[in-house]
Amino acid sequence: MTSLAEQTTEQLGGPLSVLAVQKRDHVRLDRLLHELDDATPGPEEDRVLRAIARLVFPHAFAEEALLWPVVRSAVPDGEALTLQVEREHQEVNELWTELETTPPGPHRVALKKRLAEVLREDVRDEEDELLPRLQDRVETGRLQLLGIAWEVLRRTAPTRPHPVVARRPPGNALAALPLTVIDRSRDALDAVAGRVPAARDRAVTLSAALAGVAGRVERWEPLRRGERPATHRA
């Protein structure tokens, strides 16, 4: 097997292939993680973290809802491979949720460091192990169709951490619509707060209210169905 990192776009099945699309996101994530390493606490760090969140969470949702079920059906050891990645995704959700409420200090620094480590581990596991095995089992035409579907799903997926929601169908599929609406509404409010100082307080208040709604929605029992208990850390 050859890592995706060592293959050209053509070798991955062309620009529409889900493998090429994944690799492009991974390259962008690597660039953002380097920015995070150099960012100073405050507005600069917050900007980079927002950019990472808007990349990582829709990306992971599209993988879990669309791509990993294909891996489990097509790859002999797909169950174990996807479970490992799902555990990494779950840890990212948990770390991010804690990071959002942690003030500046040594603990926040440690959380950011671990977050970056897990994200980089996730990329390596996908590019070096999981996705090359999928490449060996699935023809190029199907990889291209998966890439188109994956891109559509990513663009309509939740953009924030939801550690309680299942990492597998049917729970994550049921969560998609309500949490996407809430998350993207919060994104719009955050943009208003950043551009319009006079509206900042109201936008922040509304975003916080929507966060509370999301917290209640994601605890709805059907949204937890399909989860493997081993996904969660002890």
C-alpha positions in Angstrom: 0.0 0.0 0.0 1.1 3.5 -0.8 0.1 6.4 1.5 -2.1 9.0 0.0 0.5 11.6 0.9 2.9 10.0 -1.6 0.4 9.8 -4.5 -0.5 12.4 -7.2 -4.1 13.5 -7.8 -4.1 11.3 -10.9 -3.0 8.2 -9.0 -5.8 8.9 -6.4 -8.4 8.8 -9.2 -8.5 12.4 -10.4 -9.7 15.6 -8.7 -13.2 14.3 -8.1 -12.1 11.1 -6.3 -13.0 11.0 -2.6 -9.3 10.2 -2.0 -8.1 13.4 -3.7 -10.8 15.4 -1.9 -9.7 14.0 1.4 -6.1 14.7 0.8 -6.8 18.4 -0.1 -8.6 18.8 3.2 -5.7 17.2 5.0 -3.2 19.5 3.4 -5.3 22.5 4.4 -5.6 21.2 8.0 -1.8 20.8 8.2 -1.4 24.4 7.2 -3.9 25.6 9.8 -2.3 23.5 12.6 1.0 25.2 11.8 -0.8 28.5 12.1 -2.2 27.4 15.4 1.2 26.5 16.7 2.4 30.1 16.0 -0.8 32.0 16.9 -0.8 34.2 20.0 -3.7 33.7 22.5 -6.6 36.0 21.8 -8.3 37.0 18.6 -5.6 35.5 16.4 -5.8 32.1 18.0 -9.6 32.2 18.0 -9.6 32.9 14.3 -7.4 29.9 13.5 -9.5 27.6 15.8 -12.7 28.7 14.1 -11.2 27.9 10.7 -10.1 24.5 11.9 -13.5 23.7 13.3 -15.3 24.7 10.1 -12.9 22.3 8.3 -12.7 19.4 10.7 -16.3 18.8 11.9 -18.0 18.8 8.5 -15.2 16.7 7.1 -15.5 14.1 9.9 -19.3 14.0 9.7 -19.2 13.2 5.9 -16.7 10.5 6.6 -18.8 8.9 9.3 -22.1 9.2 7.5 -21.0 8.2 4.0 -17.5 6.9 3.7 -16.9 4.7 6.7 -19.9 2.5 6.0 -18.4 1.8 2.5 -15.1 1.0 4.1 -16.8 -1.5 6.5 -18.5 -3.2 3.7 -15.6 -3.3 1.2 -12.5 -3.7 3.3 -11.9 -7.0 5.3 -10.6 -5.2 8.4 -12.8 -2.1 7.8 -14.5 -2.5 11.2 -11.3 -2.2 13.2 -9.9 0.6 11.0 -13.0 2.8 11.1 -13.4 2.2 14.9 -9.9 3.6 15.5 -10.7 6.7 13.4 -14.0 7.1 15.1 -12.3 7.1 18.5 -10.0 9.8 17.3 -13.0 11.8 16.1 -14.7 11.4 19.4 -11.6 12.5 21.3 -11.4 15.6 19.1 -15.1 16.4 19.9 -14.5 16.0 23.6 -11.2 18.0 23.6 -12.8 20.8 21.6 -15.9 21.0 23.9 -13.6 21.3 26.9 -11.4 23.8 25.1 -14.4 26.1 24.5 -14.9 26.6 28.2 -11.2 26.6 29.4 -9.7 30.0 30.2 -6.1 30.9 29.2 -3.5 29.0 31.2 -1.4 25.8 31.3 -4.5 23.5 31.0 -5.7 25.3 27.8 -2.2 25.0 26.3 -2.2 21.3 27.1 -5.6 20.9 25.5 -4.6 22.6 22.3 -1.4 20.5 22.1 -3.4 17.2 22.5 -6.0 18.4 20.0 -3.3 19.0 17.4 -1.7 15.6 18.2 -5.0 13.7 17.7 -5.8 15.6 14.5 -2.4 14.7 13.1 -2.7 11.1 14.2 -6.1 10.9 12.5 -4.7 12.2 9.2 -1.9 9.6 9.3 -4.2 6.7 10.1 -6.5 7.7 7.3 -3.8 8.4 4.7 -1.4 5.6 5.5 -3.9 2.8 6.5 -7.6 3.2 6.0 -7.9 5.0 2.7 -5.2 3.1 0.8 -7.1 -0.1 1.7 -10.3 1.4 0.3 -8.4 2.4 -2.8 -7.3 -1.3 -3.3 -10.9 -2.5 -3.1 -13.0 0.2 -4.9 -12.8 1.1 -8.6 -12.0 4.6 -9.7 -15.5 5.4 -11.0 -17.0 4.6 -7.6 -14.3 6.7 -5.8 -15.3 9.6 -8.0 -19.0 9.2 -7.3 -18.2 8.9 -3.5 -16.2 12.1 -3.9 -19.1 14.0 -5.3 -21.5 12.7 -2.7 -19.0 13.4 0.1 -18.5 17.0 -1.0 -22.3 17.6 -1.1 -22.7 16.1 2.4 -19.7 18.0 3.8 -21.2 21.3 2.6 -24.4 20.6 4.5 -23.0 19.1 7.7 -22.7 20.4 11.3 -19.7 22.7 11.9 -19.2 22.3 15.6 -18.4 19.5 18.1 -21.2 17.3 19.3 -19.6 14.6 21.5 -22.9 13.0 22.6 -24.1 12.2 19.1 -23.3 8.8 17.6 -20.4 8.5 15.3 -22.4 6.0 13.1 -25.7 5.8 11.4 -28.5 6.0 12.2 -27.8 8.4 15.0 -25.5 10.7 13.1 -27.8 10.7 10.1 -30.8 11.8 12.2 -28.6 14.5 13.9 -27.6 16.1 10.6 -30.5 18.4 9.8 -31.2 19.9 13.3 -27.6 20.3 14.3 -26.6 21.7 10.9 -29.3 24.4 11.0 -28.2 25.3 14.6 -24.5 25.3 13.9 -24.6 27.3 10.7 -27.0 29.8 12.3 -24.4 30.2 15.1 -21.7 30.7 12.4 -23.7 33.5 10.9 -24.2 35.1 14.3 -20.5 34.9 15.0 -19.8 36.6 11.7 -22.2 39.4 12.6 -20.6 39.8 16.0 -17.2 40.2 14.3 -18.3 42.7 11.6 -21.0 44.8 13.4 -19.8 46.0 16.9 -23.2 47.4 17.7 -24.9 44.0 17.2 -22.2 42.0 19.0 -23.9 41.6 22.4 -27.2 40.5 20.9 -25.5 38.1 18.4 -23.4 36.5 21.2 -26.5 36.1 23.4 -28.5 34.4 20.5 -25.5 32.2 19.7 -25.3 31.1 23.3 -29.1 30.3 23.3 -28.7 28.2 20.2 -25.8 26.4 21.9 -28.2 25.4 24.7 -30.7 24.2 22.1 -28.0 22.1 20.4 -27.1 20.6 23.8 -30.6 19.4 24.3 -31.1 18.2 20.8 -27.9 16.1 20.8 -29.1 14.2 23.9 -32.2 13.0 22.2 -31.9 9.2 22.5 -32.3 8.3 18.7 -29.3 10.5 17.9 -27.1 8.1 20.0 -28.1 4.9 18.2 -25.5 3.0 16.2 -22.6 4.0 18.4 -20.0 1.4 19.3 -19.3 1.8 23.1 -15.6 1.3 22.4 -15.7 4.6 20.5 -15.6 6.5 23.7 -12.6 6.8 26.0 -12.9 5.1 29.4 
